[in-house]
Amino acid sequence: MTAELVRHGKTKDVYRLPDGNYRLHFKDDVTGHADGTVDPGANAVIGRIDGIGAACLRMTAYFFEALGRIGLPTHFLSADPAAGTMTVRPARMFGRGVEVIVRQVATGSFVRRYGDYIAEGVPLDRLVEFTIKDDARGDPLATSATNARALLPARTGEERRLSEAQNPHHRLPTAGPLSERYRDQRSECLVGRA
């Protein structure tokens, strides 16, 4: 199948397929700093780690499959870990993109932001951050419900009602303490059922 390269990224390349879908090729390139320190939040490729692309692909596929199991539609179609590729439907990107970061350990940009309050390597309980992909501005956070809502297109009351009726997960709390119901759903999504 002939594919056309449409975007060359730091850690992934994007190809348009003849059927209108896209193939993402996960590379073994890693980002970091000039001193050789690997940092997934940095904006420069500093080298390669054999197998890191396949590992990132497996983790990405895991989360997209978990979202599918709970009924959240995504652009994900399939993953081929042996080839290091993921096939996705066409999707309209929001601005330059939104990044979802699930942190299990304090490292990288998290420590750069909060280093006065937390040490490198401290375990975190699956802390989720949302950032706007914008290298020039350091991928600014969009974590509060107010900031996130300001970035999203406005929905009418009817659109919101239909969306929530089709997927009750849209009603999950966006700020404040998590309800026990949400905590259980989050755990199931992240670790799967035993």
URURGI-V468914 format. One line per field, one symbol per residue. ss: DSSP state (2 for helix, 1 for strand, 0 for the rest). phi: phi as a letter, one per 30 degrees, with the letter a starting at -180 (. if undefined). Layout:
BEGIN
ss=???
phi=???
END
This chain:
BEGIN
ss=00111111000111111000011111001111000001000000111100022222222222222222200000011111000011110000000001111111100222222200000000111111111100222000100022222220000022222222220222200000000222222222222000
phi=.dbcdcaccdbbccbdcedjdbcccdcddbclcedjddbecdcbdclbbejddddddddddedddddddciddbddcabbedcibbcbddbdddhckcccccccbdahdddddcedcbdeiddbchdcbcbddaedcihddbcdedddddddddcdedddddddddbddddddcaiddddddedddddddcidd
END
